[in-house]
Amino acid sequence: MNKHFSDTRYYLTQAASHLNRGIREELSPVVRRVRRRLGREVPEPTPETPAEKARVAAKRSTERVVETASDAKQRVDNYRGGDGDAAA
């Protein structure tokens, strides 16, 4: 019976950890905007290890791809004369 409790505690700890990371990730843009407006902006830490550098590069590439795709979609919608909602 004790094994079940220890397993449950482990999985609850993991779930709480994932929840914490998810909330921080989702709210990070809001936190940055608030800090910028209050004048308490914290500079982004510079990556030191090769893994961190690769992670930052991948994130920037992903952001560029998403931005480019949304711009392209908007241009196509404007060209077609629609607002994009009626095409679905």
Helices and strands as residue ranges (DSSP letters): H 2-38, H 50-80
